[in-house]
Amino acid sequence: MPENLIDKKFLVNFTKDNQNKVIKKPLRLLVKKSLENYLLNLDNTKYINNLYPLILSELEQPLLDVIMQYTRGNQTKAALMMGINRSTLRKKLKKYGMN
């Protein structure tokens, strides 16, 4: 799906500061901050070679969970919403033990 057709205004987290003022934080900023925090607290003696699949799994599993709840378990609707093939969805559900 072309990126310009996706409405990103809902991919935002709303929080309040000390003065009770609403702060909007885009999802990508929250992901970035989490990744920065992970790297800052990383033990320098360890070599990382699986960061990409680690990050994907941290995002993919909750995405699948929420979409499957939203579609009430309808894999066809879920696959269409996610823009992936139904068989790919089934593989991903199996990967996370969600089948």
LOTI-142690 format. One record per atom (N, C-alpha, C): residue number from 1; residue in one letter; z, y, x. Coordinates in pm, whole numbers, plus 50000, padded with zeros to 5 digits. Atoms other than C-alpha are relative to their C-alpha. Example, Ala and Ser with C-alpha at 12.3 -4.5 7.8 and 13.67 -1.06 7.14 Angstrom:
@seq->1 type->A z->50000 y->49881 x->50089
@seq->1 type->A z->50780 y->49550 x->51230
@seq->1 type->A z->50000 y->50120 x->50090
@seq->2 type->S z->49994 y->49881 x->49918
@seq->2 type->S z->50714 y->49894 x->51367
@seq->2 type->S z->50073 y->50109 x->49923
***
This chain:
@seq->1 type->M z->50000 y->49882 x->50084
@seq->1 type->M z->50000 y->50000 x->50000
@seq->1 type->M z->50000 y->50124 x->50089
@seq->2 type->P z->50002 y->49878 x->49919
@seq->2 type->P z->49910 y->50340 x->50144
@seq->2 type->P z->50134 y->50073 x->49992
@seq->3 type->E z->49868 y->49936 x->49992
@seq->3 type->E z->50217 y->50527 x->50257
@seq->3 type->E z->50012 y->50122 x->49911
@seq->4 type->N z->49992 y->49879 x->50081
@seq->4 type->N z->50127 y->50842 x->50064
@seq->4 type->N z->50022 y->49970 x->49852
@seq->5 type->L z->49976 y->50037 x->50139
@seq->5 type->L z->50158 y->50649 x->49735
@seq->5 type->L z->50145 y->49960 x->49975
@seq->6 type->I z->49861 y->50041 x->50013
@seq->6 type->I z->50520 y->50555 x->49802
@seq->6 type->I z->50088 y->50124 x->49982
@seq->7 type->D z->49909 y->49889 x->50025
@seq->7 type->D z->50780 y->50789 x->49655
@seq->7 type->D z->50129 y->49976 x->50078
@seq->8 type->K z->49886 y->50021 x->49911
@seq->8 type->K z->51038 y->50815 x->49933
@seq->8 type->K z->50123 y->50081 x->49962
@seq->9 type->K z->49886 y->49913 x->50031
@seq->9 type->K z->51264 y->51066 x->49760
@seq->9 type->K z->50123 y->49922 x->49955
@seq->10 type->F z->49886 y->50080 x->50044
@seq->10 type->F z->51481 y->50782 x->49630
@seq->10 type->F z->50061 y->49917 x->50114
@seq->11 type->L z->49945 y->50073 x->49885
@seq->11 type->L z->51533 y->50625 x->49975
@seq->11 type->L z->50094 y->50092 x->50076
@seq->12 type->V z->49906 y->49901 x->49948
@seq->12 type->V z->51823 y->50862 x->50030
@seq->12 type->V z->50141 y->49957 x->49964
@seq->13 type->N z->49859 y->50024 x->50026
@seq->13 type->N z->52198 y->50821 x->50059
@seq->13 type->N z->50067 y->50136 x->49977
@seq->14 type->F z->49928 y->49876 x->50031
@seq->14 type->F z->52414 y->51090 x->49899
@seq->14 type->F z->50147 y->49982 x->50034
@seq->15 type->T z->49858 y->50000 x->49967
@seq->15 type->T z->52755 y->51165 x->50046
@seq->15 type->T z->50054 y->50142 x->49980
@seq->16 type->K z->49939 y->49867 x->50011
@seq->16 type->K z->53001 y->51455 x->50029
@seq->16 type->K z->50075 y->50030 x->50128
@seq->17 type->D z->49927 y->49958 x->49881
@seq->17 type->D z->53143 y->51652 x->50318
@seq->17 type->D z->50141 y->50043 x->49962
@seq->18 type->N z->49861 y->49959 x->50023
@seq->18 type->N z->53495 y->51796 x->50352
@seq->18 type->N z->50014 y->50106 x->49892
@seq->19 type->Q z->49996 y->49896 x->50102
@seq->19 type->Q z->53411 y->52089 x->50123
@seq->19 type->Q z->49941 y->49951 x->49867
@seq->20 type->N z->50052 y->50061 x->50122
@seq->20 type->N z->53284 y->51847 x->49854
@seq->20 type->N z->49853 y->50036 x->49975
@seq->21 type->K z->50142 y->49966 x->50009
@seq->21 type->K z->52925 y->51957 x->49926
@seq->21 type->K z->49918 y->49872 x->50016
@seq->22 type->V z->50084 y->50119 x->49997
@seq->22 type->V z->52659 y->51691 x->49860
@seq->22 type->V z->49904 y->50008 x->50119
@seq->23 type->I z->50089 y->50010 x->49885
@seq->23 type->I z->52470 y->51579 x->50170
@seq->23 type->I z->49903 y->49886 x->49976
@seq->24 type->K z->50103 y->50103 x->50015
@seq->24 type->K z->52141 y->51390 x->50147
@seq->24 type->K z->49960 y->49950 x->50139
@seq->25 type->K z->50042 y->50059 x->49874
@seq->25 type->K z->52061 y->51149 x->50429
@seq->25 type->K z->49892 y->49896 x->49971
@seq->26 type->P z->50106 y->50098 x->50020
@seq->26 type->P z->51727 y->50965 x->50436
@seq->26 type->P z->50038 y->49865 x->50060
@seq->27 type->L z->49973 y->50136 x->49954
@seq->27 type->L z->51744 y->50589 x->50481
@seq->27 type->L z->49965 y->49984 x->50148
@seq->28 type->R z->50042 y->50015 x->49860
@seq->28 type->R z->51554 y->50612 x->50811
@seq->28 type->R z->50101 y->50062 x->50097
@seq->29 type->L z->49899 y->49938 x->49915
@seq->29 type->L z->51823 y->50845 x->50950
@seq->29 type->L z->50123 y->49911 x->50011
@seq->30 type->L z->49887 y->50091 x->49998
@seq->30 type->L z->52098 y->50602 x->50852
@seq->30 type->L z->49972 y->49878 x->50088
@seq->31 type->V z->50039 y->50113 x->49915
@seq->31 type->V z->51909 y->50316 x->51018
@seq->31 type->V z->50002 y->50043 x->50146
@seq->32 type->K z->50003 y->49949 x->49862
@seq->32 type->K z->51854 y->50527 x->51330
@seq->32 type->K z->50142 y->50015 x->50056
@seq->33 type->K z->49861 y->49982 x->49955
@seq->33 type->K z->52223 y->50619 x->51352
@seq->33 type->K z->50069 y->49866 x->50024
@seq->34 type->S z->49940 y->50132 x->49982
@seq->34 type->S z->52326 y->50256 x->51307
@seq->34 type->S z->49950 y->49935 x->50128
@seq->35 type->L z->50056 y->50057 x->49879
@seq->35 type->L z->52091 y->50147 x->51583
@seq->35 type->L z->50054 y->50069 x->50125
@seq->36 type->E z->49941 y->49926 x->49888
@seq->36 type->E z->52215 y->50422 x->51815
@seq->36 type->E z->50143 y->49956 x->50025
@seq->37 type->N z->49861 y->50046 x->49989
@seq->37 type->N z->52574 y->50315 x->51745
@seq->37 type->N z->50006 y->49861 x->50061
@seq->38 type->Y z->50006 y->50135 x->49946
@seq->38 type->Y z->52485 y->49953 x->51816
@seq->38 type->Y z->49975 y->50004 x->50151
@seq->39 type->L z->50034 y->49994 x->49857
@seq->39 type->L z->52329 y->50042 x->52152
@seq->39 type->L z->50109 y->50067 x->50082
@seq->40 type->L z->49892 y->49934 x->49928
@seq->40 type->L z->52613 y->50275 x->52250
@seq->40 type->L z->50118 y->49907 x->50025
@seq->41 type->N z->49886 y->50090 x->49989
@seq->41 type->N z->52870 y->50003 x->52192
@seq->41 type->N z->49964 y->49864 x->50059
@seq->42 type->L z->50047 y->50125 x->49944
@seq->42 type->L z->52668 y->49731 x->52357
@seq->42 type->L z->50063 y->49976 x->50137
@seq->43 type->D z->49948 y->50040 x->49869
@seq->43 type->D z->52818 y->49544 x->52648
@seq->43 type->D z->49885 y->50005 x->50099
@seq->44 type->N z->50109 y->49980 x->49902
@seq->44 type->N z->52607 y->49654 x->52947
@seq->44 type->N z->49968 y->49876 x->50081
@seq->45 type->T z->50027 y->50121 x->49923
@seq->45 type->T z->52634 y->49309 x->53101
@seq->45 type->T z->49905 y->49905 x->49926
@seq->46 type->K z->50086 y->50087 x->50080
@seq->46 type->K z->52431 y->49154 x->52821
@seq->46 type->K z->49858 y->50054 x->49997
@seq->47 type->Y z->50140 y->49964 x->50010
@seq->47 type->Y z->52054 y->49152 x->52818
@seq->47 type->Y z->49954 y->49974 x->49857
@seq->48 type->I z->50047 y->50015 x->50138
@seq->48 type->I z->51899 y->49211 x->52477
@seq->48 type->I z->49853 y->49962 x->50003
@seq->49 type->N z->50140 y->50039 x->50008
@seq->49 type->N z->51579 y->49027 x->52401
@seq->49 type->N z->49958 y->49967 x->49858
@seq->50 type->N z->50033 y->50034 x->50139
@seq->50 type->N z->51589 y->48990 x->52023
@seq->50 type->N z->50033 y->50114 x->49903
@seq->51 type->L z->49961 y->49887 x->50083
@seq->51 type->L z->51652 y->49339 x->51889
@seq->51 type->L z->49911 y->50016 x->49877
@seq->52 type->Y z->50092 y->49981 x->50113
@seq->52 type->Y z->51342 y->49358 x->51670
@seq->52 type->Y z->50029 y->49901 x->49886
@seq->53 type->P z->49968 y->50092 x->50111
@seq->53 type->P z->51409 y->49037 x->51472
@seq->53 type->P z->50140 y->50022 x->49944
@seq->54 type->L z->49865 y->49971 x->50047
@seq->54 type->L z->51779 y->49131 x->51452
@seq->54 type->L z->49998 y->50114 x->49898
@seq->55 type->I z->50007 y->49884 x->50089
@seq->55 type->I z->51703 y->49469 x->51294
@seq->55 type->I z->49924 y->49964 x->49872
@seq->56 type->L z->50076 y->50040 x->50118
@seq->56 type->L z->51441 y->49320 x->51062
@seq->56 type->L z->50085 y->49915 x->49906
@seq->57 type->S z->49918 y->50086 x->50086
@seq->57 type->S z->51683 y->49057 x->50937
@seq->57 type->S z->50111 y->50079 x->49931
@seq->58 type->E z->49896 y->49916 x->50059
@seq->58 type->E z->51951 y->49321 x->50876
@seq->58 type->E z->49946 y->50083 x->49884
@seq->59 type->L z->50062 y->49924 x->50108
@seq->59 type->L z->51708 y->49513 x->50656
@seq->59 type->L z->49939 y->49909 x->49894
@seq->60 type->E z->50075 y->50087 x->50090
@seq->60 type->E z->51511 y->49228 x->50506
@seq->60 type->E z->50088 y->49925 x->49901
@seq->61 type->Q z->49915 y->50079 x->50088
@seq->61 type->Q z->51794 y->49022 x->50365
@seq->61 type->Q z->50055 y->50080 x->49882
@seq->62 type->P z->49954 y->49923 x->50116
@seq->62 type->P z->51952 y->49299 x->50153
@seq->62 type->P z->49884 y->50045 x->49911
@seq->63 type->L z->50117 y->49963 x->50079
@seq->63 type->L z->51604 y->49408 x->50044
@seq->63 type->L z->49961 y->49886 x->49906
@seq->64 type->L z->50034 y->50117 x->50082
@seq->64 type->L z->51524 y->49058 x->49922
@seq->64 type->L z->50104 y->49979 x->49891
@seq->65 type->D z->49891 y->50021 x->50096
@seq->65 type->D z->51862 y->49029 x->49752
@seq->65 type->D z->49988 y->50097 x->49882
@seq->66 type->V z->50006 y->49898 x->50105
@seq->66 type->V z->51826 y->49355 x->49560
@seq->66 type->V z->49874 y->49982 x->49915
@seq->67 type->I z->50126 y->50017 x->50074
@seq->67 type->I z->51462 y->49295 x->49465
@seq->67 type->I z->50007 y->49877 x->49909
@seq->68 type->M z->49991 y->50121 x->50082
@seq->68 type->M z->51535 y->48943 x->49342
@seq->68 type->M z->50095 y->50022 x->49882
@seq->69 type->Q z->49912 y->49967 x->50112
@seq->69 type->Q z->51824 y->49074 x->49132
@seq->69 type->Q z->49928 y->50090 x->49899
@seq->70 type->Y z->50071 y->49906 x->50085
@seq->70 type->Y z->51608 y->49357 x->48997
@seq->70 type->Y z->49895 y->49929 x->49914
@seq->71 type->T z->50105 y->50073 x->50073
@seq->71 type->T z->51330 y->49115 x->48897
@seq->71 type->T z->50056 y->49877 x->49929
@seq->72 type->R z->49931 y->50115 x->50063
@seq->72 type->R z->51586 y->48861 x->48766
@seq->72 type->R z->49943 y->49867 x->50049
@seq->73 type->G z->50046 y->50124 x->49939
@seq->73 type->G z->51455 y->48599 x->49007
@seq->73 type->G z->49851 y->49973 x->49985
@seq->74 type->N z->50144 y->50020 x->50017
@seq->74 type->N z->51088 y->48643 x->48916
@seq->74 type->N z->49930 y->50028 x->50133
@seq->75 type->Q z->50060 y->49987 x->49868
@seq->75 type->Q z->50917 y->48576 x->49247
@seq->75 type->Q z->49865 y->50070 x->49996
@seq->76 type->T z->50130 y->49934 x->50011
@seq->76 type->T z->50576 y->48693 x->49127
@seq->76 type->T z->50018 y->50151 x->49994
@seq->77 type->K z->49973 y->49856 x->50009
@seq->77 type->K z->50712 y->49035 x->49027
@seq->77 type->K z->50058 y->50054 x->50131
@seq->78 type->A z->49939 y->49956 x->49875
@seq->78 type->A z->50921 y->49057 x->49343
@seq->78 type->A z->49896 y->50014 x->50110
@seq->79 type->A z->50105 y->49996 x->49898
@seq->79 type->A z->50623 y->48978 x->49566
@seq->79 type->A z->49909 y->50120 x->49977
@seq->80 type->L z->50085 y->49884 x->50032
@seq->80 type->L z->50412 y->49239 x->49386
@seq->80 type->L z->50070 y->50130 x->50037
@seq->81 type->M z->49925 y->49879 x->49966
@seq->81 type->M z->50685 y->49502 x->49424
@seq->81 type->M z->50006 y->50023 x->50150
@seq->82 type->M z->49986 y->49989 x->49855
@seq->82 type->M z->50720 y->49428 x->49794
@seq->82 type->M z->49865 y->50011 x->50070
@seq->83 type->G z->50132 y->49992 x->49939
@seq->83 type->G z->50346 y->49417 x->49853
@seq->83 type->G z->49971 y->49885 x->50094
@seq->84 type->I z->50023 y->50119 x->49918
@seq->84 type->I z->50354 y->49067 x->49999
@seq->84 type->I z->49954 y->49885 x->49911
@seq->85 type->N z->50043 y->50119 x->50071
@seq->85 type->N z->50212 y->48730 x->49901
@seq->85 type->N z->50121 y->49923 x->49950
@seq->86 type->R z->49889 y->50076 x->50057
@seq->86 type->R z->50431 y->48510 x->49680
@seq->86 type->R z->50047 y->49890 x->50094
@seq->87 type->S z->49960 y->50106 x->49906
@seq->87 type->S z->50426 y->48229 x->49936
@seq->87 type->S z->50078 y->50059 x->50119
@seq->88 type->T z->49925 y->49932 x->49893
@seq->88 type->T z->50542 y->48476 x->50203
@seq->88 type->T z->50141 y->50032 x->49952
@seq->89 type->L z->49868 y->49972 x->50057
@seq->89 type->L z->50826 y->48581 x->49974
@seq->89 type->L z->50084 y->49872 x->49998
@seq->90 type->R z->49926 y->50126 x->50006
@seq->90 type->R z->50926 y->48219 x->49924
@seq->90 type->R z->50048 y->49957 x->50138
@seq->91 type->K z->49960 y->50033 x->49863
@seq->91 type->K z->50932 y->48162 x->50302
@seq->91 type->K z->50119 y->50087 x->50044
@seq->92 type->K z->49891 y->49909 x->49961
@seq->92 type->K z->51152 y->48467 x->50350
@seq->92 type->K z->50130 y->49966 x->49925
@seq->93 type->L z->49881 y->50041 x->50077
@seq->93 type->L z->51389 y->48359 x->50071
@seq->93 type->L z->50062 y->49874 x->50060
@seq->94 type->K z->49950 y->50123 x->49938
@seq->94 type->K z->51416 y->48015 x->50232
@seq->94 type->K z->50066 y->50029 x->50133
@seq->95 type->K z->49945 y->49962 x->49869
@seq->95 type->K z->51479 y->48173 x->50574
@seq->95 type->K z->50145 y->50047 x->49988
@seq->96 type->Y z->49866 y->49945 x->50019
@seq->96 type->Y z->51788 y->48349 x->50436
@seq->96 type->Y z->50085 y->49917 x->49904
@seq->97 type->G z->49924 y->50087 x->50090
@seq->97 type->G z->51901 y->48062 x->50214
@seq->97 type->G z->50015 y->50057 x->49861
@seq->98 type->M z->49993 y->49933 x->50128
@seq->98 type->M z->51821 y->48254 x->49900
@seq->98 type->M z->49907 y->49937 x->49897
@seq->99 type->N z->50096 y->50063 x->50093
@seq->99 type->N z->51588 y->48005 x->49728
@seq->99 type->N z->50070 y->49930 x->49888
***
